[in-house]
């Protein structure tokens, strides 16, 4: 949820100076328009295949109508604004910004919210508040709702210097170093302009569970309640001419990783890397154009984007269920993948609309199989599984049995190999408790990881 604006990019080459003044002349070769602010966060998530709802207000003007077009693929629940839709126009020479023009970006009164907007926020499994200073984050009804939700679901708050403080209790607030310094120095005198110092001031002021202050190419610092000092979150070195959109990519990635069950330090480290990868790939200028004819506005995409294999199973399961599909899951060590595995996985995938593999972690395999196993590490095993067309996601679990993972995933169908035929599956009671079913697929004898490992040992 948050403020949306229309971003316009005028791009071209600057090879000469104007005869009227010592300023570059940009020969415009391309004009691109896209949804910015909270709209950019929502589009990033939708393009990655996640089911996302954007709660915002939209003006009834030409820019507002363009925004609706450029939000194709995102479910939008919007109130109306009587004010002009904000437009930010950037002039770029090559990959470098030259100047930006803002229209209709002045501060406006706090907008009203509709019951539909409140219901949409209340249903969310994770909330990103993308505040761009237009007042939506200051609405009292929304703030009361977010304060209640913060105890139940992750709330990520991306603040704005012109916006209100985050509501207490949110999972993490993500200011950049400039925003953080300004907010900290307004709260306390003589605060050193360092990420470590301002994060301590802001954590106390905002009463959030954590503050993640981003520092561009230097990464970020993370301070959580109870920590004695902030921890550094390094970023990989990338060549990037324009940092626009990096904060939005970071917030979107944090939401994905927290909803997948990762703890905040791991989620923050992954999100910082995701933001760096986003810039290295070209940033906002490399985002695909919106094709309104392919995906009608207001209808979320319910499967991962073409060419992208997701390892976020909880989001995938939710997406498939919301579209009326069936979630199929299976489990195992999959230490050395052989033909029997492939046939069983393909058969399991035919039973529903997605297949999620619950994969034993390395520690789990060692406890079950002995100190010589696994032969292949968990991340490589997951990558091999995801390379199969029939596998849509992998969920790594650390316990000896998959019950805890299943309880989070709650598949419609839990599948095991046919070697269980005639006996009740150990997970049957749990799966049936939410209305799921347990099924077996054909077992292929004479094909096993142990046999394959023995054969490899003879030739090594």
C-alpha positions as CSV (number, residue, x, y, z in Angstrom):
1,X,0.0,0.0,0.0
2,X,1.1,3.5,-0.6
3,X,1.4,6.4,-3.0
4,X,1.6,5.9,-6.8
5,X,3.0,8.3,-9.4
6,X,3.6,8.2,-13.1
7,X,7.2,7.9,-14.0
8,X,8.2,9.1,-17.5
9,X,11.7,8.5,-18.9
10,X,13.0,10.5,-21.9
11,X,16.2,8.8,-23.0
12,X,18.7,9.6,-25.7
13,X,22.3,10.6,-26.4
14,X,24.0,13.9,-25.5
15,X,26.7,14.7,-28.0
16,X,26.7,18.5,-28.0
17,X,25.9,21.6,-26.0
18,X,23.0,24.0,-26.6
19,X,24.0,27.3,-28.4
20,X,21.6,29.2,-26.0
21,X,23.3,28.0,-22.7
22,X,26.1,25.7,-21.6
23,X,23.7,22.7,-21.1
24,X,23.7,19.4,-22.9
25,X,21.3,18.7,-25.7
26,X,19.7,15.3,-25.4
27,X,18.4,13.8,-28.7
28,X,15.4,11.8,-27.3
29,X,15.2,8.4,-28.9
30,X,12.8,6.7,-26.5
31,X,10.0,7.6,-24.2
32,X,8.8,5.2,-21.5
33,X,6.1,5.5,-19.0
34,X,5.5,3.3,-15.9
35,X,3.9,3.2,-12.5
36,X,6.3,4.5,-9.8
37,X,6.3,4.6,-6.1
38,X,4.1,1.9,-4.5
39,X,3.1,1.0,-8.1
40,X,6.7,0.1,-9.0
41,X,6.9,-2.2,-5.9
42,X,3.7,-3.9,-6.9
43,X,4.8,-4.3,-10.6
44,X,8.1,-5.9,-9.5
45,X,6.3,-8.5,-7.4
46,X,3.7,-9.2,-10.1
47,X,6.4,-9.6,-12.8
48,X,8.1,-12.1,-10.5
49,X,4.9,-14.1,-10.3
50,X,3.7,-13.2,-6.9
51,X,0.0,-12.5,-6.1
52,X,0.0,-8.8,-5.2
53,X,-2.7,-6.3,-4.3
54,X,-1.9,-2.6,-4.6
55,X,-3.9,-0.4,-2.2
56,X,-3.7,3.3,-3.2
57,X,-5.6,6.3,-4.4
58,X,-5.7,7.4,-8.1
59,X,-6.6,10.7,-9.6
60,X,-9.3,10.9,-12.3
61,X,-7.1,12.6,-14.9
62,X,-4.9,11.6,-17.9
63,X,-2.0,10.6,-15.7
64,X,-4.3,8.5,-13.5
65,X,-5.7,6.8,-16.5
66,X,-2.2,6.0,-17.8
67,X,-1.3,4.6,-14.3
68,X,-4.2,2.2,-14.5
69,X,-2.9,1.0,-17.9
70,X,0.7,0.6,-16.6
71,X,-0.6,-1.4,-13.5
72,X,-1.7,-4.2,-15.7
73,X,-1.1,-7.5,-14.0
74,X,-1.6,-6.1,-10.5
75,X,-4.9,-6.3,-8.6
76,X,-5.6,-2.6,-7.7
77,X,-7.9,-1.6,-4.9
78,X,-8.0,2.2,-5.2
79,X,-9.8,5.1,-3.7
80,X,-10.3,8.3,-5.7
81,X,-8.3,11.6,-5.4
82,X,-9.5,15.0,-6.5
83,X,-5.9,16.1,-6.9
84,X,-3.7,15.8,-9.9
85,X,-1.8,12.6,-10.2
86,X,1.9,13.1,-9.6
87,X,4.2,12.8,-12.6
88,X,8.0,12.6,-12.5
89,X,9.8,13.1,-15.8
90,X,13.5,12.1,-16.0
91,X,15.8,13.1,-18.8
92,X,18.6,10.5,-19.3
93,X,21.6,10.8,-21.5
94,X,22.7,7.2,-22.0
95,X,22.3,5.6,-18.6
96,X,22.9,8.8,-16.7
97,X,20.2,11.1,-15.4
98,X,20.5,14.8,-16.5
99,X,17.4,16.4,-14.9
100,X,14.0,15.6,-13.4
101,X,10.8,17.6,-13.7
102,X,8.0,17.0,-11.1
103,X,4.4,17.9,-11.7
104,X,1.6,17.6,-9.2
105,X,4.0,16.3,-6.5
106,X,3.1,18.9,-3.9
107,X,1.9,17.7,-0.5
108,X,-1.9,17.0,-0.4
109,X,-4.4,16.5,2.4
110,X,-4.6,13.0,3.9
111,X,-6.9,11.0,1.5
112,X,-9.9,9.0,2.6
113,X,-9.9,5.2,2.5
114,X,-12.7,2.9,1.4
115,X,-13.9,-0.3,3.2
116,X,-12.5,-2.3,0.2
117,X,-9.1,-0.8,0.7
118,X,-9.1,-1.7,4.4
119,X,-10.3,-5.2,3.7
120,X,-7.5,-5.7,1.1
121,X,-4.9,-4.7,3.6
122,X,-6.4,-6.9,6.3
123,X,-6.2,-10.0,4.1
124,X,-2.5,-9.6,3.4
125,X,0.1,-12.1,4.5
126,X,2.7,-9.4,4.3
127,X,2.4,-5.7,3.9
128,X,4.8,-3.2,2.3
129,X,4.1,0.5,3.1
130,X,5.6,2.5,0.3
131,X,5.3,6.0,1.5
132,X,6.0,8.8,-1.0
133,X,4.7,11.7,1.0
134,X,1.3,12.0,-0.5
135,X,-0.6,11.3,2.7
136,X,-2.0,7.8,2.4
137,X,0.3,6.4,5.1
138,X,-1.1,9.1,7.5
139,X,-4.7,8.0,7.2
140,X,-5.9,7.2,10.8
141,X,-8.0,4.2,9.8
142,X,-5.1,2.6,7.9
143,X,-2.7,3.3,10.6
144,X,-4.9,1.7,13.3
145,X,-5.3,-1.3,11.0
146,X,-1.5,-1.6,10.4
147,X,-0.7,-1.2,14.1
148,X,-3.0,-4.3,14.8
149,X,-1.6,-6.2,11.8
150,X,2.0,-5.6,12.8
151,X,1.6,-8.2,15.6
152,X,0.4,-10.8,13.2
153,X,2.1,-10.4,9.8
154,X,5.4,-8.8,8.6
155,X,5.0,-5.1,7.9
156,X,7.8,-3.5,5.9
157,X,7.8,0.4,6.1
158,X,9.7,2.3,3.4
159,X,9.4,5.9,4.8
160,X,9.5,9.3,3.2
161,X,10.9,12.6,4.7
162,X,7.5,14.2,4.1
163,X,5.5,11.3,5.5
164,X,4.5,10.3,9.0
165,X,6.5,8.1,11.3
166,X,5.9,4.3,10.9
167,X,3.3,2.8,13.2
168,X,4.9,1.0,16.3
169,X,5.7,-2.6,16.0
170,X,6.4,-3.0,12.3
171,X,8.9,-5.7,11.3
172,X,11.4,-3.4,9.7
173,X,11.7,0.2,8.5
174,X,14.0,0.8,5.5
175,X,15.2,4.4,5.2
176,X,18.2,5.2,3.0
177,X,21.0,7.0,4.8
178,X,19.8,10.5,3.8
179,X,16.3,9.9,5.0
180,X,17.5,8.2,8.2
181,X,19.9,11.1,9.0
182,X,17.3,13.7,8.5
183,X,14.7,11.8,10.7
184,X,17.3,11.1,13.4
185,X,18.5,14.7,13.6
186,X,15.0,16.0,13.9
187,X,14.5,13.6,16.8
188,X,17.7,14.3,18.7
189,X,20.4,17.0,18.6
190,X,24.0,16.3,17.6
191,X,23.4,12.9,16.1
192,X,26.5,11.8,14.1
193,X,25.7,11.3,10.4
194,X,26.5,7.6,10.4
195,X,24.1,4.7,9.7
196,X,25.1,3.1,13.0
197,X,24.2,6.2,15.1
198,X,21.0,7.2,13.3
199,X,19.7,3.6,13.4
200,X,19.9,3.6,17.2
201,X,18.0,6.9,17.4
202,X,15.3,5.8,15.0
203,X,14.8,2.4,16.5
204,X,13.9,4.1,19.8
205,X,11.8,6.8,18.1
206,X,9.9,4.5,15.8
207,X,9.5,1.6,18.2
208,X,9.8,-0.8,15.2
209,X,11.2,-4.3,15.6
210,X,14.1,-3.3,13.4
211,X,15.6,-0.6,11.3
212,X,17.5,-1.3,8.1
213,X,19.4,1.8,6.9
214,X,20.6,1.4,3.3
215,X,23.8,3.0,2.1
216,X,23.9,2.4,-1.6
217,X,26.9,0.6,-2.8
218,X,28.1,0.2,0.8
219,X,25.2,-2.0,1.6
220,X,23.2,-1.5,4.8
221,X,23.2,-1.7,8.5
222,X,20.6,-3.6,10.5
223,X,19.6,-2.9,14.1
224,X,17.0,-5.0,15.8
225,X,15.4,-4.6,19.2
226,X,17.6,-6.2,21.8
227,X,20.8,-5.9,19.7
228,X,23.7,-4.2,21.4
229,X,24.9,-2.7,18.1
230,X,24.0,-2.7,14.4
231,X,25.3,-5.3,12.1
232,X,26.7,-4.6,8.6
233,X,24.9,-6.0,5.6
234,X,27.4,-5.9,2.7
235,X,26.5,-5.4,-0.9
236,X,28.3,-6.8,-3.9
237,X,30.0,-4.3,-6.1
238,X,28.1,-3.4,-9.2
239,X,28.4,-0.8,-12.0
240,X,25.2,1.2,-12.0
241,X,24.6,4.6,-13.5
242,X,21.1,5.2,-12.0
243,X,20.1,4.0,-8.5
244,X,16.4,4.7,-9.2
245,X,14.2,1.8,-8.0
246,X,16.8,0.1,-5.8
247,X,14.9,0.9,-2.6
248,X,11.6,-0.4,-4.1
249,X,13.4,-3.6,-5.2
250,X,14.8,-4.0,-1.6
251,X,11.4,-3.6,0.0
252,X,9.8,-6.1,-2.5
253,X,12.5,-8.7,-1.8
254,X,12.3,-8.3,1.9
255,X,8.6,-9.1,1.8
256,X,9.2,-12.2,-0.3
257,X,11.9,-13.5,1.9
258,X,10.1,-12.8,5.2
259,X,7.0,-14.5,4.0
260,X,9.0,-17.5,3.0
261,X,9.9,-17.9,6.6
262,X,13.5,-16.5,6.6
263,X,14.6,-14.6,9.7
264,X,15.3,-10.9,9.3
265,X,19.1,-10.9,9.0
266,X,19.0,-13.5,6.2
267,X,16.1,-11.7,4.5
268,X,18.0,-8.4,4.7
269,X,21.2,-9.9,3.2
270,X,19.2,-11.5,0.4
271,X,17.3,-8.3,-0.3
272,X,20.5,-6.2,-0.5
273,X,21.9,-8.6,-3.0
274,X,18.6,-8.5,-5.0
275,X,18.7,-4.7,-5.1
276,X,22.3,-4.9,-6.3
277,X,21.4,-7.4,-9.0
278,X,18.5,-5.2,-10.0
279,X,20.9,-2.3,-10.6
280,X,23.5,-4.4,-12.3
281,X,20.8,-5.6,-14.7
282,X,20.0,-2.0,-15.7
283,X,17.6,-0.9,-13.0
284,X,14.3,0.6,-13.9
285,X,15.4,1.2,-17.5
286,X,15.6,-2.6,-18.0
287,X,12.1,-3.4,-16.7
288,X,9.9,-4.9,-19.3
289,X,7.2,-2.7,-20.8
290,X,3.6,-3.3,-19.5
291,X,1.5,-5.1,-22.0
292,X,-2.1,-4.3,-21.0
293,X,-3.5,-6.7,-23.6
294,X,-1.7,-9.8,-22.2
295,X,-2.8,-9.3,-18.6
296,X,-6.0,-7.4,-17.9
297,X,-5.7,-4.8,-15.2
298,X,-6.9,-5.9,-11.8
299,X,-6.2,-9.6,-12.4
300,X,-3.1,-10.9,-10.7
301,X,-0.8,-13.4,-12.4
302,X,-1.2,-16.7,-10.7
303,X,2.0,-18.5,-11.8
304,X,5.6,-17.6,-11.9
305,X,6.7,-15.4,-14.8
306,X,8.0,-17.3,-17.9
307,X,11.6,-18.3,-17.5
308,X,11.6,-17.8,-13.8
309,X,11.7,-20.7,-11.4
310,X,10.7,-19.7,-7.9
311,X,12.1,-21.1,-4.7
312,X,9.5,-19.3,-2.6
313,X,7.0,-22.1,-2.1
314,X,4.6,-20.4,0.3
315,X,3.9,-17.6,-2.1
316,X,3.5,-20.0,-5.0
317,X,1.0,-22.2,-3.0
318,X,-1.0,-19.1,-2.0
319,X,-1.1,-17.9,-5.6
320,X,-2.3,-21.3,-7.0
321,X,-4.9,-21.7,-4.3
322,X,-6.3,-18.2,-4.9
323,X,-6.7,-19.0,-8.6
324,X,-8.7,-22.2,-7.7
325,X,-5.8,-24.6,-8.4
326,X,-4.5,-27.6,-6.5
327,X,-1.2,-27.6,-4.7
328,X,0.7,-30.9,-4.8
329,X,3.7,-31.5,-2.6
330,X,6.2,-34.4,-2.2
331,X,9.3,-34.9,-0.1
332,X,12.6,-36.6,0.2
333,X,16.4,-36.3,0.3
334,X,16.9,-36.5,-3.5
335,X,20.6,-36.9,-2.9
336,X,21.5,-38.4,-6.3
337,X,18.7,-37.9,-8.7
338,X,17.9,-40.9,-10.8
339,X,15.3,-42.0,-13.3
340,X,13.0,-43.3,-10.6
341,X,12.9,-39.8,-9.0
342,X,12.1,-38.1,-12.3
343,X,9.3,-40.5,-13.1
344,X,7.7,-40.1,-9.6
345,X,8.0,-36.3,-9.7
346,X,6.5,-36.1,-13.2
347,X,3.6,-38.3,-12.0
348,X,3.1,-36.2,-8.9
349,X,3.0,-33.0,-11.0
350,X,0.1,-34.4,-13.1
351,X,-2.1,-34.5,-10.0
352,X,-2.5,-30.7,-9.6
353,X,-1.5,-27.3,-10.8
354,X,2.0,-27.0,-9.1
355,X,4.5,-29.3,-7.5
356,X,6.5,-28.2,-4.4
357,X,9.3,-30.5,-3.2
358,X,9.9,-30.6,0.5
359,X,13.7,-31.3,0.6
360,X,15.6,-32.5,3.6
361,X,18.4,-30.2,4.6
362,X,22.0,-31.4,4.8
363,X,21.8,-31.7,8.6
364,X,18.5,-33.6,8.3
365,X,20.0,-36.1,5.7
366,X,23.0,-36.7,7.9
367,X,20.8,-37.6,10.9
368,X,18.7,-39.9,8.7
369,X,21.4,-41.5,6.5
370,X,24.7,-41.2,8.4
371,X,27.7,-38.9,8.4
372,X,28.7,-39.8,4.7
373,X,25.5,-38.3,3.4
374,X,24.4,-36.2,1.6
375,X,26.7,-36.6,-1.3
376,X,25.4,-33.4,-2.9
377,X,24.7,-30.3,-0.8
378,X,21.2,-28.9,-0.2
379,X,21.5,-25.9,-2.5
380,X,22.8,-28.0,-5.4
381,X,20.1,-30.6,-4.8
382,X,17.5,-27.8,-4.9
383,X,18.9,-26.3,-8.1
384,X,18.8,-29.7,-9.8
385,X,15.2,-30.2,-8.8
386,X,14.2,-26.7,-10.0
387,X,15.8,-27.5,-13.3
388,X,13.1,-30.1,-13.9
389,X,10.1,-28.8,-15.8
390,X,7.8,-30.7,-13.4
391,X,9.1,-29.0,-10.2
392,X,7.7,-25.5,-9.5
393,X,9.4,-24.8,-6.1
394,X,11.6,-26.4,-3.4
395,X,11.1,-26.0,0.3
396,X,14.1,-27.0,2.4
397,X,13.4,-28.2,5.9
398,X,15.7,-29.0,8.8
399,X,13.6,-31.4,10.8
400,X,13.8,-35.2,10.5
401,X,10.3,-35.4,9.2
402,X,8.4,-33.0,6.9
403,X,5.4,-32.4,9.2
404,X,6.5,-28.8,10.2
405,X,7.0,-27.9,6.6
406,X,3.7,-29.4,5.6
407,X,1.9,-27.5,8.3
408,X,3.2,-24.2,6.8
409,X,2.6,-25.3,3.2
410,X,-0.8,-27.1,3.7
411,X,-0.9,-28.7,0.2
412,X,-4.1,-30.1,-1.2
413,X,-2.3,-33.4,-2.1
414,X,0.8,-35.0,-0.4
415,X,2.5,-37.6,-2.6
416,X,4.9,-40.4,-1.8
417,X,6.4,-43.2,-3.8
418,X,4.5,-46.4,-4.3
419,X,6.8,-48.3,-1.8
420,X,4.2,-47.0,0.8
421,X,1.4,-48.9,-1.0
422,X,-0.8,-50.8,1.4
423,X,0.3,-48.8,4.4
424,X,-1.0,-45.4,5.8
425,X,1.4,-42.6,5.2
426,X,3.0,-41.2,8.4
427,X,1.8,-37.6,7.5
428,X,-1.8,-38.7,6.7
429,X,-3.4,-37.4,9.9
430,X,-1.8,-34.0,9.6
431,X,-2.6,-33.6,5.9
432,X,-6.2,-34.7,6.4
433,X,-6.6,-32.2,9.2
434,X,-6.9,-29.3,6.7
435,X,-8.8,-31.3,4.1
436,X,-5.9,-32.5,2.1
437,X,-5.3,-36.0,0.6
438,X,-2.4,-38.4,0.6
439,X,-1.6,-40.3,-2.6
440,X,1.1,-42.6,-3.9
441,X,2.6,-42.7,-7.3
442,X,4.3,-45.7,-9.0
443,X,7.5,-47.0,-7.4
444,X,10.3,-48.0,-9.8
445,X,12.3,-50.8,-8.3
446,X,16.1,-51.3,-9.0
447,X,16.5,-47.6,-9.0
448,X,17.8,-46.0,-5.8
449,X,20.2,-43.4,-4.5
450,X,22.1,-46.1,-2.5
451,X,22.5,-48.3,-5.6
452,X,23.7,-45.4,-7.6
453,X,26.2,-44.3,-4.9
454,X,27.6,-47.9,-4.6
455,X,28.1,-48.0,-8.4
456,X,29.9,-44.6,-8.4
457,X,32.1,-45.8,-5.5
458,X,33.3,-48.8,-7.7
459,X,34.5,-46.5,-10.5
460,X,36.0,-43.7,-8.3
